[in-house]
Amino acid sequence: MSHTNLIRLGGLAAILAGILRGVNSIVPNDGPKIAIAILYLFTDIFILFGIMGIYGFQHQESKLWGFWGFILAIVA
């Protein structure tokens, strides 16, 4: 898979994470707890892939500070 496709997939993952975050805020909390937990799980997974895509795009310009920011975002 090419570098460009990985960056595009990372952007798509970030968009999906934003959509799921909006859906999570609309879903009532009195519903099944497992459904809400699964939505949050997928949101977090897509956020991680989105962060990886952003870092893949910006890693040469961001240098050492960008690397540490990336590590902090992944760990947090």
N, CA, C and O atoms as CSV, one atom per row, in Angstrom:
chain,resi,resn,atom,element,x,y,z
A,1,MET,N,N,0.842,-1.166,0.000
A,1,MET,CA,C,0.000,0.000,0.000
A,1,MET,C,C,0.890,1.233,0.000
A,1,MET,O,O,1.869,1.301,0.742
A,2,SER,N,N,0.554,2.182,-0.814
A,2,SER,CA,C,1.413,3.358,-0.949
A,2,SER,C,C,1.229,4.314,0.228
A,2,SER,O,O,0.260,4.234,0.984
A,3,HIS,N,N,2.187,5.209,0.350
A,3,HIS,CA,C,2.187,6.208,1.418
A,3,HIS,C,C,0.964,7.113,1.308
A,3,HIS,O,O,0.361,7.474,2.319
A,4,THR,N,N,0.602,7.476,0.091
A,4,THR,CA,C,-0.544,8.360,-0.130
A,4,THR,C,C,-1.841,7.697,0.312
A,4,THR,O,O,-2.692,8.346,0.921
A,5,ASN,N,N,-2.000,6.421,0.014
A,5,ASN,CA,C,-3.216,5.720,0.420
A,5,ASN,C,C,-3.324,5.602,1.934
A,5,ASN,O,O,-4.423,5.689,2.482
A,6,LEU,N,N,-2.207,5.407,2.613
A,6,LEU,CA,C,-2.245,5.334,4.072
A,6,LEU,C,C,-2.671,6.664,4.681
A,6,LEU,O,O,-3.422,6.694,5.656
A,7,ILE,N,N,-2.194,7.753,4.108
A,7,ILE,CA,C,-2.576,9.078,4.595
A,7,ILE,C,C,-4.063,9.316,4.356
A,7,ILE,O,O,-4.755,9.849,5.223
A,8,ARG,N,N,-4.553,8.925,3.188
A,8,ARG,CA,C,-5.978,9.100,2.886
A,8,ARG,C,C,-6.846,8.261,3.814
A,8,ARG,O,O,-7.885,8.727,4.280
A,9,LEU,N,N,-6.430,7.036,4.083
A,9,LEU,CA,C,-7.189,6.196,5.005
A,9,LEU,C,C,-7.171,6.750,6.425
A,9,LEU,O,O,-8.149,6.616,7.159
A,10,GLY,N,N,-6.053,7.374,6.813
A,10,GLY,CA,C,-5.991,8.022,8.121
A,10,GLY,C,C,-6.957,9.190,8.208
A,10,GLY,O,O,-7.600,9.391,9.238
A,11,GLY,N,N,-7.062,9.962,7.129
A,11,GLY,CA,C,-8.030,11.059,7.091
A,11,GLY,C,C,-9.455,10.550,7.136
A,11,GLY,O,O,-10.302,11.132,7.813
A,12,LEU,N,N,-9.728,9.471,6.423
A,12,LEU,CA,C,-11.060,8.869,6.453
A,12,LEU,C,C,-11.389,8.362,7.854
A,12,LEU,O,O,-12.520,8.505,8.320
A,13,ALA,N,N,-10.409,7.775,8.521
A,13,ALA,CA,C,-10.616,7.303,9.893
A,13,ALA,C,C,-10.919,8.471,10.826
A,13,ALA,O,O,-11.757,8.343,11.718
A,14,ALA,N,N,-10.251,9.603,10.633
A,14,ALA,CA,C,-10.519,10.777,11.464
A,14,ALA,C,C,-11.932,11.306,11.217
A,14,ALA,O,O,-12.610,11.718,12.158
A,15,ILE,N,N,-12.376,11.297,9.975
A,15,ILE,CA,C,-13.738,11.738,9.658
A,15,ILE,C,C,-14.758,10.800,10.301
A,15,ILE,O,O,-15.731,11.254,10.903
A,16,LEU,N,N,-14.535,9.494,10.171
A,16,LEU,CA,C,-15.449,8.528,10.785
A,16,LEU,C,C,-15.481,8.667,12.307
A,16,LEU,O,O,-16.534,8.516,12.926
A,17,ALA,N,N,-14.332,8.953,12.904
A,17,ALA,CA,C,-14.295,9.154,14.359
A,17,ALA,C,C,-15.132,10.368,14.751
A,17,ALA,O,O,-15.833,10.339,15.762
A,18,GLY,N,N,-15.061,11.427,13.961
A,18,GLY,CA,C,-15.874,12.606,14.248
A,18,GLY,C,C,-17.362,12.326,14.113
A,18,GLY,O,O,-18.165,12.797,14.918
A,19,ILE,N,N,-17.728,11.560,13.096
A,19,ILE,CA,C,-19.138,11.198,12.923
A,19,ILE,C,C,-19.616,10.331,14.080
A,19,ILE,O,O,-20.699,10.549,14.622
A,20,LEU,N,N,-18.801,9.342,14.455
A,20,LEU,CA,C,-19.185,8.480,15.578
A,20,LEU,C,C,-19.254,9.246,16.893
A,20,LEU,O,O,-20.083,8.936,17.748
A,21,ARG,N,N,-18.399,10.235,17.059
A,21,ARG,CA,C,-18.445,11.057,18.269
A,21,ARG,C,C,-19.771,11.814,18.341
A,21,ARG,O,O,-20.359,11.949,19.414
A,22,GLY,N,N,-20.236,12.307,17.187
A,22,GLY,CA,C,-21.538,12.969,17.144
A,22,GLY,C,C,-22.678,12.006,17.423
A,22,GLY,O,O,-23.624,12.351,18.131
A,23,VAL,N,N,-22.599,10.811,16.878
A,23,VAL,CA,C,-23.627,9.796,17.129
A,23,VAL,C,C,-23.644,9.420,18.604
A,23,VAL,O,O,-24.712,9.220,19.183
A,24,ASN,N,N,-22.479,9.325,19.209
A,24,ASN,CA,C,-22.401,8.992,20.636
A,24,ASN,C,C,-23.087,10.037,21.498
A,24,ASN,O,O,-23.668,9.702,22.530
A,25,SER,N,N,-23.029,11.290,21.093
A,25,SER,CA,C,-23.656,12.335,21.891
A,25,SER,C,C,-25.166,12.364,21.714
A,25,SER,O,O,-25.877,12.893,22.569
A,26,ILE,N,N,-25.669,11.802,20.613
A,26,ILE,CA,C,-27.112,11.794,20.362
A,26,ILE,C,C,-27.786,10.582,20.997
A,26,ILE,O,O,-28.931,10.672,21.440
A,27,VAL,N,N,-27.087,9.449,21.044
A,27,VAL,CA,C,-27.661,8.212,21.573
A,27,VAL,C,C,-27.995,8.407,23.052
A,27,VAL,O,O,-27.144,8.843,23.827
A,28,PRO,N,N,-29.236,8.085,23.447
A,28,PRO,CA,C,-29.593,8.248,24.862
A,28,PRO,C,C,-28.852,7.247,25.743
A,28,PRO,O,O,-28.558,6.127,25.324
A,29,ASN,N,N,-28.560,7.664,26.954
A,29,ASN,CA,C,-27.796,6.820,27.878
A,29,ASN,C,C,-28.624,5.716,28.512
A,29,ASN,O,O,-28.065,4.836,29.168
A,30,ASP,N,N,-29.947,5.736,28.336
A,30,ASP,CA,C,-30.772,4.703,28.938
A,30,ASP,C,C,-30.890,3.463,28.053
A,30,ASP,O,O,-31.584,2.510,28.407
A,31,GLY,N,N,-30.213,3.475,26.904
A,31,GLY,CA,C,-30.212,2.325,26.005
A,31,GLY,C,C,-29.288,1.238,26.514
A,31,GLY,O,O,-28.759,1.333,27.621
A,32,PRO,N,N,-29.092,0.208,25.709
A,32,PRO,CA,C,-28.185,-0.876,26.124
A,32,PRO,C,C,-26.751,-0.361,26.272
A,32,PRO,O,O,-26.217,0.293,25.377
A,33,LYS,N,N,-26.152,-0.664,27.395
A,33,LYS,CA,C,-24.805,-0.166,27.693
A,33,LYS,C,C,-23.757,-0.754,26.757
A,33,LYS,O,O,-22.754,-0.102,26.470
A,34,ILE,N,N,-23.973,-1.974,26.276
A,34,ILE,CA,C,-22.987,-2.599,25.397
A,34,ILE,C,C,-22.930,-1.877,24.056
A,34,ILE,O,O,-21.856,-1.767,23.466
A,35,ALA,N,N,-24.048,-1.389,23.570
A,35,ALA,CA,C,-24.071,-0.663,22.300
A,35,ALA,C,C,-23.296,0.650,22.414
A,35,ALA,O,O,-22.556,1.026,21.505
A,36,ILE,N,N,-23.472,1.332,23.527
A,36,ILE,CA,C,-22.745,2.588,23.746
A,36,ILE,C,C,-21.253,2.310,23.889
A,36,ILE,O,O,-20.431,3.062,23.366
A,37,ALA,N,N,-20.899,1.249,24.586
A,37,ALA,CA,C,-19.485,0.896,24.766
A,37,ALA,C,C,-18.840,0.545,23.431
A,37,ALA,O,O,-17.690,0.910,23.186
A,38,ILE,N,N,-19.562,-0.154,22.570
A,38,ILE,CA,C,-19.024,-0.506,21.257
A,38,ILE,C,C,-18.833,0.740,20.397
A,38,ILE,O,O,-17.836,0.855,19.685
A,39,LEU,N,N,-19.791,1.677,20.460
A,39,LEU,CA,C,-19.633,2.934,19.716
A,39,LEU,C,C,-18.392,3.691,20.174
A,39,LEU,O,O,-17.629,4.199,19.352
A,40,TYR,N,N,-18.193,3.765,21.494
A,40,TYR,CA,C,-17.003,4.444,22.005
A,40,TYR,C,C,-15.721,3.710,21.627
A,40,TYR,O,O,-14.701,4.343,21.353
A,41,LEU,N,N,-15.765,2.385,21.612
A,41,LEU,CA,C,-14.593,1.610,21.204
A,41,LEU,C,C,-14.212,1.920,19.758
A,41,LEU,O,O,-13.046,2.186,19.463
A,42,PHE,N,N,-15.189,1.886,18.862
A,42,PHE,CA,C,-14.902,2.189,17.457
A,42,PHE,C,C,-14.452,3.632,17.274
A,42,PHE,O,O,-13.584,3.912,16.447
A,43,THR,N,N,-15.036,4.547,18.039
A,43,THR,CA,C,-14.606,5.944,17.968
A,43,THR,C,C,-13.135,6.073,18.344
A,43,THR,O,O,-12.367,6.739,17.651
A,44,ASP,N,N,-12.749,5.437,19.436
A,44,ASP,CA,C,-11.352,5.511,19.883
A,44,ASP,C,C,-10.396,4.855,18.889
A,44,ASP,O,O,-9.297,5.360,18.661
A,45,ILE,N,N,-10.801,3.750,18.305
A,45,ILE,CA,C,-9.953,3.082,17.309
A,45,ILE,C,C,-9.762,3.974,16.090
A,45,ILE,O,O,-8.649,4.106,15.582
A,46,PHE,N,N,-10.853,4.589,15.615
A,46,PHE,CA,C,-10.737,5.467,14.452
A,46,PHE,C,C,-9.926,6.723,14.771
A,46,PHE,O,O,-9.222,7.238,13.902
A,47,ILE,N,N,-10.016,7.219,16.003
A,47,ILE,CA,C,-9.191,8.362,16.402
A,47,ILE,C,C,-7.710,7.988,16.344
A,47,ILE,O,O,-6.892,8.771,15.862
A,48,LEU,N,N,-7.365,6.804,16.827
A,48,LEU,CA,C,-5.966,6.360,16.783
A,48,LEU,C,C,-5.454,6.260,15.350
A,48,LEU,O,O,-4.347,6.708,15.051
A,49,PHE,N,N,-6.263,5.670,14.458
A,49,PHE,CA,C,-5.847,5.579,13.061
A,49,PHE,C,C,-5.758,6.953,12.416
A,49,PHE,O,O,-4.887,7.192,11.580
A,50,GLY,N,N,-6.652,7.857,12.798
A,50,GLY,CA,C,-6.589,9.219,12.275
A,50,GLY,C,C,-5.325,9.946,12.715
A,50,GLY,O,O,-4.708,10.659,11.923
A,51,ILE,N,N,-4.939,9.771,13.971
A,51,ILE,CA,C,-3.704,10.384,14.473
A,51,ILE,C,C,-2.498,9.818,13.740
A,51,ILE,O,O,-1.565,10.550,13.410
A,52,MET,N,N,-2.520,8.516,13.486
A,52,MET,CA,C,-1.415,7.907,12.741
A,52,MET,C,C,-1.336,8.454,11.317
A,52,MET,O,O,-0.241,8.665,10.795
A,53,GLY,N,N,-2.480,8.683,10.694
A,53,GLY,CA,C,-2.486,9.251,9.351
A,53,GLY,C,C,-1.962,10.683,9.327
A,53,GLY,O,O,-1.219,11.064,8.423
A,54,ILE,N,N,-2.352,11.472,10.322
A,54,ILE,CA,C,-1.859,12.848,10.398
A,54,ILE,C,C,-0.353,12.863,10.616
A,54,ILE,O,O,0.360,13.641,9.981
A,55,TYR,N,N,0.133,12.009,11.508
A,55,TYR,CA,C,1.571,11.958,11.746
A,55,TYR,C,C,2.308,11.462,10.502
A,55,TYR,O,O,3.396,11.947,10.193
A,56,GLY,N,N,1.726,10.506,9.793
A,56,GLY,CA,C,2.342,10.028,8.557
A,56,GLY,C,C,2.476,11.124,7.517
A,56,GLY,O,O,3.409,11.115,6.714
A,57,PHE,N,N,1.549,12.065,7.530
A,57,PHE,CA,C,1.599,13.177,6.585
A,57,PHE,C,C,2.586,14.249,7.027
A,57,PHE,O,O,3.253,14.852,6.186
A,58,GLN,N,N,2.691,14.495,8.313
A,58,GLN,CA,C,3.474,15.613,8.832
A,58,GLN,C,C,4.793,15.220,9.479
A,58,GLN,O,O,5.456,16.089,10.045
A,59,HIS,N,N,5.206,13.967,9.426
A,59,HIS,CA,C,6.355,13.548,10.225
A,59,HIS,C,C,7.664,14.210,9.815
A,59,HIS,O,O,8.529,14.412,10.668
A,60,GLN,N,N,7.841,14.550,8.557
A,60,GLN,CA,C,9.108,15.190,8.157
A,60,GLN,C,C,9.170,16.644,8.587
A,60,GLN,O,O,10.247,17.138,8.921
A,61,GLU,N,N,8.050,17.336,8.588
A,61,GLU,CA,C,8.042,18.741,8.984
A,61,GLU,C,C,8.045,18.925,10.503
A,61,GLU,O,O,8.564,19.921,11.008
A,62,SER,N,N,7.465,17.966,11.229
A,62,SER,CA,C,7.316,18.153,12.667
A,62,SER,C,C,8.536,17.731,13.471
A,62,SER,O,O,8.690,18.153,14.617
A,63,LYS,N,N,9.395,16.920,12.904
A,63,LYS,CA,C,10.660,16.499,13.507
A,63,LYS,C,C,10.452,15.896,14.899
A,63,LYS,O,O,9.512,15.129,15.107
A,64,LEU,N,N,11.321,16.238,15.848
A,64,LEU,CA,C,11.328,15.598,17.165
A,64,LEU,C,C,10.112,15.996,18.005
A,64,LEU,O,O,9.523,15.149,18.677
A,65,TRP,N,N,9.731,17.284,17.973
A,65,TRP,CA,C,8.577,17.720,18.759
A,65,TRP,C,C,7.296,17.054,18.267
A,65,TRP,O,O,6.431,16.702,19.069
A,66,GLY,N,N,7.174,16.882,16.976
A,66,GLY,CA,C,6.015,16.196,16.425
A,66,GLY,C,C,5.966,14.737,16.828
A,66,GLY,O,O,4.896,14.190,17.091
A,67,PHE,N,N,7.134,14.110,16.874
A,67,PHE,CA,C,7.193,12.714,17.299
A,67,PHE,C,C,6.726,12.566,18.738
A,67,PHE,O,O,5.946,11.664,19.043
A,68,TRP,N,N,7.194,13.443,19.632
A,68,TRP,CA,C,6.785,13.356,21.026
A,68,TRP,C,C,5.319,13.685,21.200
A,68,TRP,O,O,4.654,13.094,22.050
A,69,GLY,N,N,4.802,14.611,20.417
A,69,GLY,CA,C,3.374,14.898,20.446
A,69,GLY,C,C,2.553,13.713,19.978
A,69,GLY,O,O,1.494,13.421,20.533
A,70,PHE,N,N,3.049,13.030,18.949
A,70,PHE,CA,C,2.382,11.839,18.438
A,70,PHE,C,C,2.350,10.742,19.509
A,70,PHE,O,O,1.310,10.123,19.737
A,71,ILE,N,N,3.484,10.507,20.158
A,71,ILE,CA,C,3.555,9.488,21.204
A,71,ILE,C,C,2.618,9.848,22.358
A,71,ILE,O,O,1.924,8.979,22.886
A,72,LEU,N,N,2.596,11.124,22.751
A,72,LEU,CA,C,1.724,11.555,23.840
A,72,LEU,C,C,0.258,11.366,23.462
A,72,LEU,O,O,-0.542,10.949,24.299
A,73,ALA,N,N,-0.104,11.661,22.228
A,73,ALA,CA,C,-1.500,11.495,21.790
A,73,ALA,C,C,-1.892,10.024,21.753
A,73,ALA,O,O,-3.020,9.683,22.109
A,74,ILE,N,N,-0.989,9.149,21.332
A,74,ILE,CA,C,-1.300,7.721,21.273
A,74,ILE,C,C,-1.436,7.135,22.669
A,74,ILE,O,O,-2.348,6.350,22.928
A,75,VAL,N,N,-0.542,7.510,23.565
A,75,VAL,CA,C,-0.571,6.971,24.929
A,75,VAL,C,C,-1.783,7.511,25.702
A,75,VAL,O,O,-2.420,6.780,26.460
A,76,ALA,N,N,-2.085,8.764,25.506
A,76,ALA,CA,C,-3.202,9.369,26.252
A,76,ALA,C,C,-4.508,8.834,25.751
A,76,ALA,O,O,-5.565,9.219,26.250
